[in-house]
Amino acid sequence: MPRIIALYRHPVKGFTPEQRESLTVMPNGRVSGDRVLVFRYADAPQPNELGWMPKANYAVLSNTPGVAKAKLHFDEARQRLSIDFGPGAPGVAEAGLDEEGRRKLAQAVASFALAQEFSPLHGHPEKLPLRLVGDMDREHFHDSAEGRVTLFSRESLCALGEALHDPDMDGRRFRANIVIEGVSEWAELGWAGKRVRIGRLDFEAVKPVVRCVATHANPVTGERDCDVMNTLTRVFGHEKPSFAVSLECKSGGGVVHVGDEVTVAG
């Protein structure tokens, strides 16, 4: 029986995910605490009526791959964010989410980004100062306005890793919420339109997730070390560089746990 082997949420879009034993899916279908904060450029336009903007307006992996090196911890109870920038970097920035704390954290991230080889901040002073925006209750900064749960299988990860000569490929580079095992490789890409039951929650698989250059960034080193997108299309024949499937919750919310069984129908 297919089952969950790992769960992740990403408090700050584009930064280190937290590995969890359980995730709460809210009634709106999003994971609680997932992509609720982001470092926004000063010249970004105002969000649309959904409170959503494309990721090009933020300091994230797709434009600043070095942020993968920054290890993040969010203390939800104390509303404090800690970012460890690693050896040779500014050290650890830690602050609360009041106005002064947000300013301190944003300044630290800007300094770190400017020290990286790739960053839109180079030569673009209009993007400064960065602003840390969002909160745990209302905001969301997913790659689409819908903000659905995403899932992939260990089997698909292993197949891709083998093609890229990386048998230990780190699945965190794909920024998903749920990792399962017990299906054939790429099976999840064929689930669109089917009902997926995970533990006690019911989902509908919507569509495969088309990937971007963010997946080329190693989640430990921050280096663009492999060509995921072309491998997915040229080696595996995907029409678009797809990895993982998006899920729409049909149960009104609830909790999923590591070890929960997964069944697909329809």
C-alpha positions as CSV (number, residue, x, y, z in Angstrom):
1,M,0.0,0.0,0.0
2,P,1.4,3.4,-0.9
3,R,2.1,5.6,2.1
4,I,3.6,8.9,3.2
5,I,7.3,8.8,4.0
6,A,8.0,12.5,4.5
7,L,6.2,15.8,5.0
8,Y,7.4,19.4,4.5
9,R,6.3,22.9,4.8
10,H,8.1,26.1,3.8
11,P,7.4,29.0,6.2
12,V,9.4,31.4,4.0
13,K,9.0,31.0,0.3
14,G,12.2,30.0,-1.4
15,F,14.1,29.0,1.8
16,T,14.7,25.9,3.8
17,P,11.7,23.6,4.3
18,E,10.8,22.2,7.7
19,Q,10.4,18.5,7.8
20,R,7.3,17.6,9.8
21,E,5.7,14.5,11.3
22,S,2.3,15.9,10.4
23,L,0.8,18.8,8.3
24,T,-2.5,20.6,8.9
25,V,-4.5,21.2,5.7
26,M,-6.7,24.2,6.2
27,P,-10.3,24.5,4.9
28,N,-9.1,26.6,2.0
29,G,-6.9,23.7,0.9
30,R,-3.5,25.1,1.8
31,V,-1.0,23.8,4.3
32,S,-1.0,25.7,7.5
33,G,2.2,27.7,7.8
34,D,3.4,27.0,4.3
35,R,4.8,29.9,2.3
36,V,3.3,32.5,4.6
37,L,6.3,34.8,4.6
38,V,8.5,36.1,1.8
39,F,11.3,38.7,1.1
40,R,9.8,41.1,-1.4
41,Y,11.6,43.5,-3.7
42,A,11.1,47.2,-3.2
43,D,10.0,47.7,-6.8
44,A,7.4,44.9,-6.8
45,P,3.9,46.0,-7.8
46,Q,1.0,45.7,-5.4
47,P,-0.5,42.2,-5.2
48,N,-3.6,41.5,-7.2
49,E,-7.0,40.9,-5.6
50,L,-6.0,37.4,-4.5
51,G,-3.0,38.8,-2.6
52,W,-0.8,36.8,-5.0
53,M,2.1,37.8,-7.2
54,P,4.6,35.8,-9.4
55,K,7.8,34.8,-7.7
56,A,9.9,37.2,-9.9
57,N,8.9,39.8,-7.3
58,Y,10.7,38.0,-4.5
59,A,14.1,36.9,-3.4
60,V,13.7,33.1,-4.0
61,L,15.6,30.1,-5.3
62,S,14.7,30.6,-8.9
63,N,16.6,34.0,-9.1
64,T,18.9,33.7,-6.1
65,P,19.9,30.0,-5.8
66,G,22.4,30.7,-3.0
67,V,19.5,31.2,-0.5
68,A,19.4,27.4,-0.4
69,K,22.5,27.5,1.8
70,A,20.6,29.6,4.4
71,K,19.1,27.3,7.0
72,L,15.9,28.6,8.5
73,H,14.0,27.9,11.7
74,F,10.6,29.5,12.5
75,D,9.4,29.4,16.1
76,E,5.7,29.6,15.5
77,A,4.8,30.0,19.2
78,R,7.2,32.9,19.7
79,Q,6.8,34.3,16.2
80,R,10.5,34.5,15.8
81,L,12.5,33.7,12.6
82,S,16.1,32.5,12.7
83,I,18.3,32.3,9.5
84,D,21.7,30.7,9.7
85,F,23.7,31.9,6.6
86,G,26.5,29.3,7.1
87,P,30.3,29.5,7.2
88,G,31.9,32.6,5.8
89,A,28.5,34.4,5.7
90,P,27.0,37.0,8.1
91,G,26.3,34.4,10.7
92,V,22.8,34.0,12.2
93,A,20.1,36.6,12.0
94,E,17.2,36.1,14.5
95,A,14.3,38.4,15.2
96,G,10.6,38.6,15.9
97,L,8.1,39.6,13.3
98,D,7.5,43.1,14.6
99,E,8.4,46.0,12.3
100,E,12.0,46.3,13.6
101,G,12.6,42.5,13.5
102,R,11.3,42.3,9.9
103,R,13.7,45.1,8.9
104,K,16.6,43.4,10.6
105,L,15.9,40.1,8.9
106,A,15.4,41.7,5.5
107,Q,18.7,43.6,5.7
108,A,20.5,40.4,6.6
109,V,19.0,38.6,3.6
110,A,19.8,41.5,1.3
111,S,23.5,41.5,2.4
112,F,23.7,37.7,1.9
113,A,22.0,37.9,-1.5
114,L,24.4,40.6,-2.7
115,A,27.3,38.3,-1.8
116,Q,26.1,35.6,-4.1
117,E,27.1,35.1,-7.7
118,F,23.5,35.1,-8.9
119,S,21.0,37.7,-7.6
120,P,18.7,40.2,-9.2
121,L,20.0,42.7,-6.6
122,H,23.2,43.1,-8.5
123,G,23.1,46.4,-10.4
124,H,19.4,47.0,-9.4
125,P,19.3,49.3,-6.4
126,E,15.6,49.9,-7.1
127,K,14.9,46.5,-5.7
128,L,16.2,47.5,-2.2
129,P,15.3,47.6,0.6
130,L,13.9,44.1,0.8
131,R,10.7,43.8,2.9
132,L,9.7,40.7,4.9
133,V,6.0,40.5,4.3
134,G,3.2,38.1,5.3
135,D,1.9,36.4,8.4
136,M,1.0,32.9,9.5
137,D,-2.8,33.4,9.3
138,R,-3.7,35.1,6.0
139,E,-0.9,35.3,3.5
140,H,0.3,32.8,1.0
141,F,3.1,33.0,-1.5
142,H,2.8,29.8,-3.5
143,D,3.8,29.6,-7.2
144,S,0.1,29.7,-8.2
145,A,-2.8,31.7,-6.8
146,E,-4.5,28.4,-5.8
147,G,-1.8,27.3,-3.4
148,R,-2.5,23.6,-3.6
149,V,-0.8,20.8,-1.7
150,T,1.9,19.1,-3.8
151,L,3.0,15.4,-3.8
152,F,5.7,13.3,-5.4
153,S,6.9,9.7,-5.1
154,R,10.3,8.4,-4.0
155,E,10.2,6.2,-7.1
156,S,10.0,9.2,-9.4
157,L,12.8,10.9,-7.4
158,C,15.0,7.8,-7.7
159,A,14.4,7.6,-11.5
160,L,15.4,11.3,-12.0
161,G,18.4,10.9,-9.7
162,E,19.6,7.9,-11.7
163,A,19.3,9.9,-15.0
164,L,21.2,12.7,-13.5
165,H,23.9,10.4,-12.0
166,D,22.9,11.5,-8.5
167,P,21.5,8.4,-6.7
168,D,21.1,10.3,-3.5
169,M,19.2,13.2,-5.0
170,D,17.7,15.4,-2.3
171,G,13.9,15.7,-2.8
172,R,13.8,19.1,-1.0
173,R,14.8,20.8,-4.2
174,F,11.3,20.2,-5.5
175,R,9.6,22.2,-2.7
176,A,6.7,19.7,-2.3
177,N,4.6,19.0,0.8
178,I,4.1,15.2,0.6
179,V,6.5,12.5,-0.4
180,I,5.1,8.9,-0.8
181,E,6.5,5.5,-1.7
182,G,4.8,2.4,-3.1
183,V,3.9,3.4,-6.6
184,S,5.6,3.0,-10.0
185,E,7.8,5.9,-11.1
186,W,5.9,8.8,-12.6
187,A,2.5,7.3,-11.6
188,E,1.5,10.5,-9.8
189,L,1.7,12.5,-13.0
190,G,-1.2,10.4,-14.4
191,W,-3.5,11.0,-11.5
192,A,-5.1,14.2,-12.8
193,G,-8.9,14.1,-12.3
194,K,-8.7,11.1,-9.9
195,R,-9.7,11.0,-6.3
196,V,-6.7,10.6,-3.9
197,R,-7.3,9.6,-0.3
198,I,-4.5,10.3,2.1
199,G,-5.1,9.2,5.7
200,R,-8.6,10.5,6.5
201,L,-8.5,13.3,3.9
202,D,-9.9,13.3,0.4
203,F,-8.2,15.2,-2.5
204,E,-8.7,15.5,-6.2
205,A,-5.5,15.4,-8.3
206,V,-5.5,18.6,-10.4
207,K,-2.5,18.5,-12.7
208,P,1.3,17.8,-12.8
209,V,3.5,20.6,-11.4
210,V,5.6,22.2,-14.1
211,R,9.1,22.9,-12.8
212,C,11.4,26.0,-13.1
213,V,15.1,26.7,-12.7
214,A,14.7,26.7,-8.9
215,T,14.9,22.9,-9.1
216,H,18.5,23.2,-10.5
217,A,19.7,24.6,-7.1
218,N,21.2,22.1,-4.7
219,P,19.3,22.5,-1.4
220,V,22.5,22.1,0.6
221,T,25.1,24.0,-1.4
222,G,23.0,26.6,-3.3
223,E,24.8,25.8,-6.5
224,R,23.0,25.1,-9.8
225,D,24.4,21.6,-10.2
226,C,22.0,19.7,-12.5
227,D,19.7,20.3,-15.4
228,V,16.4,19.0,-14.1
229,M,14.1,20.7,-16.6
230,N,15.8,19.3,-19.8
231,T,16.2,15.9,-18.2
232,L,12.5,15.6,-17.5
233,T,11.6,16.5,-21.1
234,R,14.4,14.9,-23.1
235,V,15.1,11.8,-21.1
236,F,11.6,11.0,-19.8
237,G,9.6,12.5,-22.6
238,H,7.5,14.8,-20.5
239,E,5.7,17.4,-22.7
240,K,6.6,19.9,-20.0
241,P,9.2,19.6,-17.3
242,S,6.8,18.1,-14.7
243,F,7.6,16.7,-11.3
244,A,5.0,16.1,-8.6
245,V,1.2,16.6,-8.8
246,S,-1.0,19.3,-7.2
247,L,-3.9,18.2,-5.0
248,E,-7.1,20.0,-4.2
249,C,-8.5,19.1,-0.8
250,K,-12.2,18.0,-0.8
251,S,-12.6,17.2,2.9
252,G,-12.7,20.7,4.4
253,G,-9.3,20.3,5.9
254,G,-7.6,18.1,8.5
255,V,-4.3,16.5,9.3
256,V,-2.1,14.1,7.4
257,H,0.8,12.2,9.1
258,V,3.9,10.3,8.1
259,G,2.8,6.7,7.6
260,D,-0.7,7.5,6.3
261,E,-1.8,5.3,3.5
262,V,-2.6,6.7,0.1
263,T,-5.3,5.3,-2.3
264,V,-6.2,6.5,-5.7
265,A,-9.6,5.9,-7.4
266,G,-11.3,7.0,-10.6
